[in-house]
Amino acid sequence: MIATAIRFAFAAMVIAAAEALAADVPEPDAYRLDNYRAPTPATLRGASVIGTDEAEEIWRSHTASFVDVMPRPPRPRELPAGTIWHDKPRANIPGSIWLPDTGYGELAPSMADYFAKGLEKATNGDRARRLVIYCLENCWMSWNAAKRALALGYSDVAWYPEGTDGWFAALLPLEDATPEPRPGE
């Protein structure tokens, strides 16, 4: 019980420090193109920005589709034939759809199409259905992806900047994730 309390207190301090840093990060007009693991802005024009308490409330009410955009490392090309490759495990918010590699600032046309089709699947084609887009804390991938969802015409986009780090710190459940197959997989 003490370990849980310490973990919770430490996570709260980390989140408070990140929020203080975010207040100093201006919101850019365009997508972030590099240095994705850095403090993010506190805002995203056109989207709501939610914290863990609100994300949990939305999740428990089943009133949104949750979309994880955490990148997924590809199998190294130089591995000899027959080498066993194990993906790095990813735990995400239960019920999420994982669309890896869709938070970069620039997407190849096939990945842009993959993202659009993934959102369509997540919302059953309803562009008014609420989307909660996340990754990790201090990660521009989710900011970029939420901005991209807005550009695709989704009208109720929530950006959850604490992502699975905030979710885990609040002792909320996570589940092993399997990504939606990317183009060519």
C-alpha contacts under 8 A as a table, 3 or more apart, distances in Angstrom:
res1	aa1	res2	aa2	distance
1	M	4	T	5.15
1	M	5	A	6.31
2	I	5	A	5.03
2	I	6	I	6.12
3	A	6	I	5.08
3	A	7	R	6.05
4	T	7	R	5.02
4	T	8	F	6.06
5	A	8	F	5.07
5	A	9	A	6.08
6	I	9	A	5.09
6	I	10	F	6.03
7	R	10	F	5.18
7	R	11	A	6.07
7	R	169	A	7.09
8	F	11	A	5.11
8	F	12	A	6.13
8	F	169	A	5.84
8	F	170	A	6.73
9	A	12	A	5.08
9	A	13	M	6.32
10	F	13	M	5.13
10	F	14	V	6.26
11	A	14	V	5.04
11	A	15	I	6.11
11	A	166	G	7.55
11	A	169	A	5.50
12	A	15	I	5.13
12	A	16	A	6.08
12	A	169	A	7.70
13	M	16	A	5.08
13	M	17	A	6.13
14	V	17	A	5.13
14	V	18	A	6.17
15	I	18	A	5.02
15	I	19	E	6.12
15	I	162	E	7.61
15	I	166	G	7.45
16	A	19	E	5.09
16	A	20	A	6.26
17	A	20	A	5.12
17	A	21	L	6.33
18	A	21	L	5.04
18	A	22	A	6.06
18	A	39	P	6.81
18	A	138	N	7.30
19	E	22	A	4.95
19	E	23	A	6.36
19	E	42	A	7.36
20	A	23	A	5.37
20	A	24	D	7.20
21	L	24	D	5.47
21	L	25	V	6.83
21	L	39	P	6.29
21	L	40	T	7.94
22	A	25	V	5.09
22	A	39	P	5.75
22	A	40	T	5.35
22	A	41	P	4.75
22	A	42	A	5.23
23	A	26	P	7.75
23	A	41	P	6.47
23	A	42	A	5.81
24	D	41	P	7.35
25	V	39	P	7.00
25	V	40	T	6.14
25	V	41	P	4.73
25	V	42	A	7.40
26	P	41	P	5.70
27	E	41	P	5.42
27	E	42	A	7.76
27	E	43	T	6.58
27	E	44	L	6.88
28	P	31	Y	7.22
28	P	32	R	7.68
31	Y	105	G	4.93
31	Y	106	E	7.74
31	Y	144	N	5.59
31	Y	147	K	7.69
32	R	35	N	7.97
32	R	36	Y	7.22
32	R	104	Y	7.47
32	R	105	G	5.12
32	R	140	W	6.71
32	R	144	N	6.63
33	L	36	Y	7.55
33	L	104	Y	6.67
33	L	105	G	4.41
33	L	106	E	6.81
34	D	105	G	7.44
35	N	38	A	6.36
36	Y	138	N	7.98
36	Y	139	C	5.51
36	Y	140	W	4.86
36	Y	141	M	6.39
37	R	138	N	5.67
37	R	139	C	4.66
37	R	140	W	6.48
38	A	138	N	5.15
38	A	139	C	6.04
38	A	140	W	7.13
39	P	138	N	4.68
39	P	139	C	7.06
39	P	140	W	7.96
40	T	138	N	5.65
40	T	139	C	6.77
40	T	140	W	6.26
40	T	143	W	7.78
40	T	161	P	7.90
41	P	44	L	7.48
42	A	49	V	7.55
43	T	48	S	7.88
43	T	49	V	6.45
44	L	47	A	5.57
44	L	48	S	7.17
44	L	49	V	7.06
44	L	143	W	7.33
44	L	147	K	7.28
44	L	159	W	7.72
46	G	150	L	7.12
46	G	157	V	7.73
47	A	146	A	7.53
47	A	147	K	7.81
47	A	150	L	7.57
47	A	156	D	6.93
47	A	157	V	5.06
47	A	158	A	5.46
47	A	159	W	6.62
48	S	156	D	7.95
48	S	157	V	6.44
48	S	158	A	4.68
48	S	159	W	6.18
49	V	158	A	5.66
49	V	159	W	4.91
49	V	160	Y	6.06
49	V	161	P	7.41
50	I	54	E	5.94
50	I	55	A	6.38
50	I	158	A	6.52
50	I	159	W	6.20
50	I	160	Y	5.19
50	I	161	P	7.41
51	G	54	E	5.57
51	G	55	A	6.10
51	G	160	Y	6.16
51	G	161	P	7.35
51	G	162	E	6.73
52	T	55	A	4.91
52	T	56	E	5.96
52	T	160	Y	7.56
52	T	162	E	7.00
52	T	166	G	6.16
52	T	167	W	6.19
52	T	170	A	7.59
53	D	56	E	5.22
53	D	57	E	6.28
54	E	57	E	4.98
54	E	58	I	6.16
55	A	58	I	5.16
55	A	59	W	6.01
55	A	132	V	7.77
55	A	160	Y	7.14
56	E	59	W	4.95
56	E	60	R	6.00
57	E	60	R	5.24
57	E	61	S	6.20
58	I	61	S	5.16
58	I	62	H	6.21
58	I	63	T	5.88
58	I	64	A	6.55
59	W	62	H	5.22
59	W	63	T	6.95
59	W	64	A	6.94
59	W	66	F	7.94
62	H	65	S	7.75
63	T	129	R	7.96
63	T	130	R	6.93
64	A	129	R	6.45
64	A	130	R	4.63
64	A	131	L	5.45
64	A	132	V	6.59
65	S	96	S	6.87
65	S	97	I	7.93
65	S	122	A	5.91
65	S	123	T	6.29
65	S	129	R	7.48
65	S	130	R	6.31
65	S	131	L	4.94
65	S	132	V	6.13
66	F	93	I	7.61
66	F	95	G	7.06
66	F	96	S	4.64
66	F	97	I	6.41
66	F	122	A	7.76
66	F	131	L	5.92
66	F	132	V	4.71
66	F	133	I	6.03
66	F	134	Y	7.76
67	V	96	S	5.38
67	V	97	I	5.03
67	V	98	W	5.88
67	V	99	L	6.99
67	V	119	L	7.95
67	V	122	A	7.65
67	V	131	L	7.07
67	V	132	V	6.05
67	V	133	I	4.84
67	V	134	Y	6.35
68	D	92	N	7.07
68	D	96	S	6.49
68	D	97	I	6.18
68	D	98	W	4.66
68	D	99	L	6.10
68	D	100	P	7.28
68	D	133	I	6.08
68	D	134	Y	5.18
68	D	135	C	5.51
68	D	142	S	7.81
69	V	98	W	6.00
69	V	99	L	5.05
69	V	100	P	4.83
69	V	101	D	6.33
69	V	102	T	5.90
69	V	103	G	6.02
69	V	133	I	7.33
69	V	134	Y	6.37
69	V	135	C	5.50
69	V	141	M	6.69
69	V	142	S	6.21
69	V	145	A	7.23
70	M	98	W	7.51
70	M	99	L	7.40
70	M	100	P	5.23
70	M	101	D	6.55
70	M	103	G	7.62
70	M	134	Y	7.84
70	M	135	C	4.98
70	M	136	L	7.29
70	M	141	M	7.11
70	M	142	S	7.82
71	P	100	P	4.49
71	P	101	D	4.39
71	P	102	T	7.47
71	P	103	G	7.75
72	R	88	K	7.73
72	R	100	P	5.57
72	R	101	D	6.52
73	P	87	D	7.56
73	P	88	K	7.64
75	R	79	L	7.97
75	R	85	W	6.83
75	R	87	D	7.68
76	P	79	L	5.82
79	L	83	T	6.39
80	P	83	T	5.74
89	P	176	D	7.12
89	P	177	A	7.46
90	R	176	D	5.94
90	R	177	A	5.47
90	R	178	T	7.79
91	A	164	T	7.95
91	A	174	L	5.68
91	A	175	E	5.06
91	A	176	D	4.39
91	A	177	A	5.28
92	N	96	S	6.85
92	N	164	T	6.31
92	N	174	L	5.26
92	N	175	E	5.56
92	N	176	D	6.49
92	N	177	A	5.94
93	I	96	S	5.77
93	I	164	T	6.99
93	I	167	W	7.69
93	I	173	P	6.89
93	I	174	L	5.01
93	I	175	E	6.38
94	P	173	P	7.10
94	P	174	L	5.78
94	P	175	E	5.48
97	I	118	G	7.86
97	I	122	A	6.65
97	I	179	P	7.18
97	I	180	E	7.16
98	W	177	A	7.06
98	W	178	T	6.87
98	W	179	P	4.74
98	W	180	E	5.97
99	L	102	T	6.27
99	L	115	F	6.71
99	L	118	G	6.77
99	L	179	P	6.06
99	L	180	E	5.89
99	L	182	R	7.99
100	P	103	G	7.74
100	P	179	P	6.64
100	P	180	E	7.80
100	P	182	R	7.92
101	D	104	Y	6.44
101	D	111	M	7.86
102	T	107	L	7.05
102	T	111	M	6.71
102	T	112	A	7.27
102	T	115	F	6.13
102	T	141	M	7.42
102	T	145	A	6.36
103	G	140	W	7.32
103	G	141	M	3.91
103	G	142	S	5.85
103	G	143	W	7.47
103	G	144	N	5.25
103	G	145	A	4.68
104	Y	107	L	6.41
104	Y	141	M	5.81
104	Y	144	N	6.72
104	Y	145	A	7.70
105	G	141	M	7.86
105	G	144	N	6.33
107	L	110	S	7.82
107	L	111	M	5.71
107	L	112	A	5.62
108	A	111	M	5.25
108	A	112	A	6.21
109	P	112	A	5.03
109	P	113	D	6.15
110	S	113	D	5.13
110	S	114	Y	6.12
110	S	183	P	6.65
111	M	114	Y	4.75
111	M	115	F	6.10
111	M	182	R	7.63
111	M	183	P	7.15
112	A	115	F	5.14
112	A	116	A	6.24
113	D	116	A	5.04
113	D	117	K	6.05
114	Y	117	K	5.21
114	Y	118	G	5.94
114	Y	182	R	6.84
114	Y	183	P	7.01
115	F	118	G	4.98
115	F	119	L	6.18
116	A	119	L	5.28
116	A	120	E	6.21
116	A	149	A	7.96
116	A	152	L	7.43
117	K	120	E	4.93
117	K	121	K	6.14
118	G	121	K	5.04
118	G	122	A	6.09
118	G	180	E	7.70
119	L	122	A	4.91
119	L	123	T	6.11
119	L	125	G	7.81
119	L	149	A	7.89
120	E	123	T	5.33
120	E	124	N	5.64
120	E	125	G	4.57
120	E	126	D	7.21
120	E	127	R	7.75
121	K	124	N	5.06
121	K	125	G	6.49
122	A	125	G	7.76
123	T	126	D	5.27
123	T	127	R	6.94
123	T	129	R	6.06
123	T	130	R	8.00
123	T	131	L	7.75
126	D	129	R	5.46
127	R	153	G	6.62
127	R	154	Y	4.63
127	R	155	S	6.36
127	R	156	D	7.88
128	A	154	Y	6.01
128	A	155	S	5.29
128	A	156	D	5.92
129	R	154	Y	7.71
129	R	155	S	7.69
129	R	156	D	6.41
130	R	155	S	7.64
130	R	156	D	4.70
130	R	157	V	5.77
130	R	158	A	7.17
131	L	156	D	6.35
131	L	157	V	4.90
131	L	158	A	5.88
132	V	157	V	6.22
132	V	158	A	4.70
132	V	159	W	5.79
132	V	160	Y	6.49
133	I	142	S	5.99
133	I	145	A	7.17
133	I	146	A	5.95
133	I	157	V	7.50
133	I	158	A	6.31
133	I	159	W	5.13
133	I	160	Y	5.97
134	Y	142	S	4.92
134	Y	143	W	7.89
134	Y	159	W	6.35
134	Y	160	Y	5.12
134	Y	161	P	6.17
134	Y	162	E	7.52
134	Y	163	G	4.90
134	Y	164	T	7.53
135	C	139	C	6.71
135	C	141	M	6.74
135	C	142	S	5.40
135	C	160	Y	8.00
135	C	161	P	7.31
135	C	162	E	7.76
135	C	163	G	4.91
135	C	164	T	6.44
136	L	139	C	5.56
136	L	142	S	7.85
136	L	161	P	7.00
136	L	162	E	6.10
136	L	163	G	4.52
136	L	164	T	5.53
136	L	165	D	5.71
137	E	161	P	5.62
137	E	162	E	4.32
137	E	163	G	5.51
137	E	164	T	7.39
137	E	165	D	5.88
137	E	166	G	7.12
138	N	161	P	6.98
138	N	162	E	7.34
139	C	142	S	6.49
139	C	143	W	7.44
139	C	161	P	7.42
140	W	143	W	4.94
140	W	144	N	6.02
141	M	144	N	5.24
141	M	145	A	6.11
142	S	145	A	4.98
142	S	146	A	5.96
142	S	159	W	7.05
142	S	160	Y	7.73
142	S	161	P	7.01
143	W	146	A	5.26
143	W	147	K	6.19
143	W	159	W	6.75
143	W	161	P	7.40
144	N	147	K	5.09
144	N	148	R	6.08
145	A	148	R	4.88
145	A	149	A	6.13
146	A	149	A	5.03
146	A	150	L	6.40
146	A	157	V	6.60
146	A	158	A	7.35
146	A	159	W	6.08
147	K	150	L	5.19
147	K	151	A	6.39
148	R	151	A	4.93
148	R	152	L	6.29
149	A	152	L	5.01
149	A	153	G	6.66
149	A	154	Y	5.72
149	A	157	V	7.23
150	L	153	G	5.25
150	L	154	Y	5.06
150	L	155	S	6.53
150	L	157	V	6.80
151	A	154	Y	7.35
154	Y	157	V	6.56
160	Y	163	G	5.66
162	E	165	D	5.93
162	E	166	G	4.72
162	E	167	W	7.34
163	G	166	G	5.61
163	G	167	W	6.34
164	T	167	W	4.75
164	T	168	F	5.80
165	D	168	F	5.27
165	D	169	A	6.13
166	G	169	A	5.03
166	G	170	A	6.25
167	W	170	A	5.28
167	W	171	L	6.65
167	W	172	L	5.61
167	W	173	P	7.75
168	F	171	L	5.07
168	F	172	L	5.71
168	F	173	P	7.29
168	F	174	L	7.34
169	A	172	L	7.57
181	P	185	E	5.79
182	R	185	E	5.57
